[in-house]
Amino acid sequence: MTAPVRAEIQPGIDLADPGFWRLPDADRAAAFAQLRALDRPAVFTDRATGRRFHALVRHADVVAASRTPEVFLSGPGVTTPEPARWVRALFGDSMVNLDDPRHADLRRIVSRAFTPRLIARVEEDIRRVAGRIVDEVVESRPQDFVTAVAAELPYQVICTMMGIPERQRREILAQINHASENTGVARSRIRVPGRGLRALARMQAVIAALGRERRRHPADDLISALVTADVDGKHLSSRELGAFFSLLLVAGVETTRNALAHGLHLLTEHPDQRALLAEDFDARIGGAVEEIVRYSTPIIQFRRTLATDHVLNGTPLAKGDKVVLFFGSANRDEAVFTDPDAFDITRSPNPHLGFGGGGPHFCLGAYLARQEMKVLYQELFTRLPDIRSVGSPELIPSSFDNRVRSLRFGFTPAA
């Protein structure tokens, strides 16, 4: 590994500039490689707030910040810019924007709701939904993999798990699409999830109404478990339930749909890896999923705020400083991954940070996402052996998530 250079940012590299996130992947990867080689985290100025932030781009720095939650706070907000107080008051706090003890209380309630019986039923639902999706693909021959396959599976699975009636799913999906349609990069600043607040309010109203109904008449679903749970006398309020469902839609639907789409394209662009997977699917699908998540890194960054003065791996940080954890850069860190720009489904070990850097905010849905990817790819590659992406994915420029707007695909129908 080359020795770190003086902490001076190379000309043209500005992670706070919306134009940076419109650059080709290779150019951004090269910029992050230069930032990782500096002797300390580079500092940039946020266009929206005028506040400076330290860019944590090394694997070790992202892990250290993630696992020191008493110093690196999520509470002020993990997105850029941070959510306004009135938005949080109106819609409730997402778990990702909370610190202990409140975060621990909510996580205990949610964790307790995921009973072995619920998890077993979810696994059955994944297989059933995946089979139905492939049936529909074979019958209707859609052209866009994202809308027909990648987005459909996690959304339907989460709706079934939560107990959302079929008649309300399309209505909620329409509100989700409206609420997130502006996510990406604006001309003057970086946009973040949470726009389309009217649509978000309508969606949460539907969920709150379901929560009230389940309190009166519990069913065998996650909403019932969350609103009737008794963990030290606590359960999710209607507003907390709405905030949790909103989080599920980003963390459980958006991220999985993007990973699934990126994965199909990666396995198309790397036929040698596709062949390796086909040789022994059961033995290699686990490694393939981990490598797809590492390579594509569905969530690009989260923000933290310093609770006190702190020295991070030799870098002094002051109370109130902002740091941004760049998971995508950490997942290409040369100090951790051999040949990090190579897509290798046999990579071992693979300590990627695609589900977070550890600590209390490690992704609650990591197991669910892994199962959805494994089952869907098995269904697709077994029944449609030559399924492939056609052309490159159409990406939405964003500093927050590695979102695929659409991905054309094709396959040869079975005889």
FENQUINOR-V632821 format. One record per residue. N is the residue number from 1. RES is the residue in one small letter. PHI is phi in radians with two decimals (* if undefined). Layout:
<<N	RES	PHI> <N	RES	PHI>>
This chain:
<<1	m	*> <2	t	-1.25> <3	a	-1.22> <4	p	-1.04> <5	v	-1.80> <6	r	-0.99> <7	a	-1.29> <8	e	-2.12> <9	i	-1.36> <10	q	-1.15> <11	p	-0.97> <12	g	1.58> <13	i	-1.76> <14	d	-2.54> <15	l	-1.20> <16	a	-1.60> <17	d	-1.53> <18	p	-0.94> <19	g	-1.10> <20	f	-1.06> <21	w	-1.43> <22	r	-1.70> <23	l	-1.19> <24	p	-1.03> <25	d	-0.92> <26	a	-1.10> <27	d	-1.18> <28	r	-1.18> <29	a	-1.09> <30	a	-1.15> <31	a	-1.12> <32	f	-1.14> <33	a	-1.08> <34	q	-1.14> <35	l	-1.17> <36	r	-1.15> <37	a	-1.43> <38	l	-1.22> <39	d	-1.40> <40	r	-2.74> <41	p	-1.03> <42	a	-1.25> <43	v	-2.04> <44	f	-2.25> <45	t	-1.97> <46	d	-1.15> <47	r	-1.14> <48	a	-1.31> <49	t	-1.96> <50	g	1.35> <51	r	-1.50> <52	r	-1.44> <53	f	-2.47> <54	h	-1.60> <55	a	-1.58> <56	l	-1.56> <57	v	-1.99> <58	r	-1.61> <59	h	-0.97> <60	a	-1.09> <61	d	-1.21> <62	v	-1.13> <63	v	-1.12> <64	a	-1.07> <65	a	-1.16> <66	s	-1.14> <67	r	-1.73> <68	t	-2.20> <69	p	-1.18> <70	e	-1.26> <71	v	-1.79> <72	f	-1.72> <73	l	-1.45> <74	s	-1.64> <75	g	-0.87> <76	p	-1.08> <77	g	2.25> <78	v	-1.72> <79	t	-1.69> <80	t	-2.12> <81	p	-1.31> <82	e	-1.20> <83	p	-1.10> <84	a	-1.14> <85	r	-1.05> <86	w	-1.19> <87	v	-1.17> <88	r	-1.18> <89	a	-1.16> <90	l	-1.35> <91	f	-1.80> <92	g	1.54> <93	d	-1.61> <94	s	-1.21> <95	m	-1.01> <96	v	-1.19> <97	n	-1.79> <98	l	-2.14> <99	d	-2.03> <100	d	-1.19> <101	p	-1.53> <102	r	-1.14> <103	h	-1.08> <104	a	-1.12> <105	d	-1.07> <106	l	-1.16> <107	r	-1.14> <108	r	-1.11> <109	i	-1.07> <110	v	-1.15> <111	s	-1.09> <112	r	-1.13> <113	a	-1.25> <114	f	-1.45> <115	t	-1.31> <116	p	-0.96> <117	r	-1.13> <118	l	-1.11> <119	i	-1.09> <120	a	-1.08> <121	r	-1.20> <122	v	-1.09> <123	e	-1.07> <124	e	-1.12> <125	d	-1.11> <126	i	-1.03> <127	r	-1.16> <128	r	-1.13> <129	v	-1.17> <130	a	-1.06> <131	g	-1.10> <132	r	-1.14> <133	i	-1.07> <134	v	-1.17> <135	d	-0.97> <136	e	-1.19> <137	v	-1.10> <138	v	-1.08> <139	e	-1.33> <140	s	-1.78> <141	r	0.89> <142	p	-1.19> <143	q	-1.78> <144	d	-1.82> <145	f	-1.16> <146	v	-1.14> <147	t	-1.26> <148	a	-1.42> <149	v	-2.22> <150	a	-1.10> <151	a	-1.44> <152	e	-1.20> <153	l	-1.08> <154	p	-1.11> <155	y	-1.15> <156	q	-1.15> <157	v	-1.13> <158	i	-1.18> <159	c	-1.09> <160	t	-1.15> <161	m	-1.07> <162	m	-1.29> <163	g	1.59> <164	i	-1.33> <165	p	-1.05> <166	e	-0.95> <167	r	-1.14> <168	q	-1.79> <169	r	-1.20> <170	r	-1.21> <171	e	-1.09> <172	i	-1.15> <173	l	-1.07> <174	a	-1.08> <175	q	-1.18> <176	i	-1.06> <177	n	-1.06> <178	h	-1.18> <179	a	-1.16> <180	s	-1.88> <181	e	-1.16> <182	n	-1.67> <183	t	-1.11> <184	g	2.50> <185	v	-1.96> <186	a	-1.49> <187	r	-1.14> <188	s	-1.87> <189	r	-2.72> <190	i	-1.56> <191	r	-1.47> <192	v	-2.36> <193	p	-1.02> <194	g	2.08> <195	r	-1.27> <196	g	1.21> <197	l	-1.10> <198	r	-1.09> <199	a	-1.12> <200	l	-1.11> <201	a	-1.10> <202	r	-1.13> <203	m	-1.14> <204	q	-1.18> <205	a	-1.11> <206	v	-1.10> <207	i	-1.16> <208	a	-1.09> <209	a	-1.11> <210	l	-1.12> <211	g	-1.07> <212	r	-1.13> <213	e	-1.13> <214	r	-1.22> <215	r	-1.13> <216	r	-1.37> <217	h	-2.34> <218	p	-1.05> <219	a	-2.16> <220	d	-1.62> <221	d	-2.56> <222	l	-1.24> <223	i	-1.04> <224	s	-1.03> <225	a	-1.11> <226	l	-1.29> <227	v	-1.55> <228	t	-1.97> <229	a	-1.03> <230	d	-2.21> <231	v	-1.90> <232	d	0.96> <233	g	1.35> <234	k	-2.06> <235	h	-2.57> <236	l	-1.35> <237	s	-1.31> <238	s	-1.05> <239	r	-1.20> <240	e	-1.14> <241	l	-1.11> <242	g	-1.09> <243	a	-1.15> <244	f	-1.17> <245	f	-1.13> <246	s	-1.05> <247	l	-1.11> <248	l	-1.02> <249	l	-1.22> <250	v	-1.47> <251	a	-1.32> <252	g	-1.80> <253	v	-1.88> <254	e	-1.02> <255	t	-1.16> <256	t	-1.20> <257	r	-1.08> <258	n	-1.20> <259	a	-1.11> <260	l	-1.08> <261	a	-1.19> <262	h	-1.02> <263	g	-1.10> <264	l	-1.06> <265	h	-1.17> <266	l	-1.09> <267	l	-1.26> <268	t	-1.36> <269	e	-1.31> <270	h	-2.17> <271	p	-1.06> <272	d	-1.15> <273	q	-1.26> <274	r	-1.09> <275	a	-1.15> <276	l	-1.04> <277	l	-1.11> <278	a	-1.15> <279	e	-1.07> <280	d	-2.64> <281	f	-1.02> <282	d	-1.06> <283	a	-1.36> <284	r	-1.93> <285	i	-1.15> <286	g	-1.06> <287	g	-1.15> <288	a	-1.11> <289	v	-1.09> <290	e	-1.09> <291	e	-1.26> <292	i	-1.09> <293	v	-1.14> <294	r	-1.06> <295	y	-1.20> <296	s	-1.60> <297	t	0.73> <298	p	-0.99> <299	i	-1.77> <300	i	-1.39> <301	q	-2.70> <302	f	-2.40> <303	r	-1.86> <304	r	-2.37> <305	t	-2.18> <306	l	-1.26> <307	a	-1.44> <308	t	-2.77> <309	d	-1.05> <310	h	-2.76> <311	v	-1.91> <312	l	-1.82> <313	n	0.81> <314	g	1.64> <315	t	-1.77> <316	p	-1.30> <317	l	-2.18> <318	a	-1.82> <319	k	-0.93> <320	g	1.58> <321	d	-1.08> <322	k	-1.79> <323	v	-2.22> <324	v	-2.10> <325	l	-1.57> <326	f	-1.68> <327	f	-1.14> <328	g	-1.09> <329	s	-1.18> <330	a	-1.03> <331	n	-1.35> <332	r	-2.08> <333	d	-1.23> <334	e	-1.11> <335	a	-1.30> <336	v	-2.05> <337	f	-1.97> <338	t	-1.25> <339	d	0.83> <340	p	-1.14> <341	d	-1.50> <342	a	-1.54> <343	f	-1.65> <344	d	-2.39> <345	i	-1.27> <346	t	-1.70> <347	r	-0.98> <348	s	-2.71> <349	p	-1.31> <350	n	-2.40> <351	p	-1.42> <352	h	-1.20> <353	l	-1.98> <354	g	-1.16> <355	f	-1.91> <356	g	1.89> <357	g	-1.66> <358	g	1.64> <359	g	1.41> <360	p	-1.17> <361	h	-1.74> <362	f	-1.03> <363	c	-0.99> <364	l	-1.14> <365	g	-1.68> <366	a	-1.04> <367	y	-1.08> <368	l	-1.09> <369	a	-1.07> <370	r	-1.08> <371	q	-1.12> <372	e	-1.08> <373	m	-1.17> <374	k	-1.08> <375	v	-1.18> <376	l	-1.15> <377	y	-1.10> <378	q	-1.09> <379	e	-1.11> <380	l	-1.18> <381	f	-1.33> <382	t	-1.39> <383	r	-1.54> <384	l	-2.25> <385	p	-1.01> <386	d	-1.84> <387	i	-1.02> <388	r	-2.72> <389	s	-1.37> <390	v	-2.08> <391	g	1.38> <392	s	-1.57> <393	p	-1.16> <394	e	-1.54> <395	l	-1.71> <396	i	-1.73> <397	p	-0.99> <398	s	-2.72> <399	s	-1.58> <400	f	-1.74> <401	d	-2.38> <402	n	-1.59> <403	r	-1.51> <404	v	-1.77> <405	r	-1.31> <406	s	-2.74> <407	l	-2.60> <408	r	-1.24> <409	f	-2.59> <410	g	-2.61> <411	f	-2.88> <412	t	-1.67> <413	p	-1.06> <414	a	-1.15> <415	a	-1.15>>
